[in-house]
Amino acid sequence: MSDYPDKATGGCHCGAIRYTVTQTPEYVAVCHCESCRKTTGAPAVVYAVYPDSCVQFLQGSRKVYESSPDINRTFCGDCGTPLSYEAEWQGERLIGFFIGTLDEPDLFPPKKHVFHEQRIGWFEISDQLPRYFELPKAGREPDQIGPVI
């Protein structure tokens, strides 16, 4: 059983874009990759990942930026809020919403760090979550547990 809600809503800062998801996320992670940092302006991001089949956009149209081949970043064209990372992973189309866009982000604590090897050297989160140097496939052991000391 998941610790996450099976329904959630969210949207951009100005309210032009609203979305809903109708299942628990596949995972919630802190991402340290350079691409996430560059496209959000943050030292790391936390996203909740869902299959696109459970996502519905209720209003507004997202702007799409292809940041890498077959990887889309979406944002609000009105206020500029970064909304999602979208890609195919292991045969499934996934949408990773930045939890800051969820209406109740407190309900989505991360369970792992990904691309931890790419983190900014002075930015370390002091939790005891598993850290993966890349995006792990199912069953892969973490590269490290807890912060770098």
PyMOL commands that set and color helices and strands:
alter all, ss='L'
color gray80, all
select helices_A, chain A and resi 34-40+52-54+99-101+105-107+116-118
alter helices_A, ss='H'
color red, helices_A
select strands_A, chain A and resi 8-11+18-21+27-31+45-51+55-59+62-68+71-76+82-89+92-98+112-114+130-131+144-145
alter strands_A, ss='S'
color yellow, strands_A
deselect
rebuild
show_as cartoon
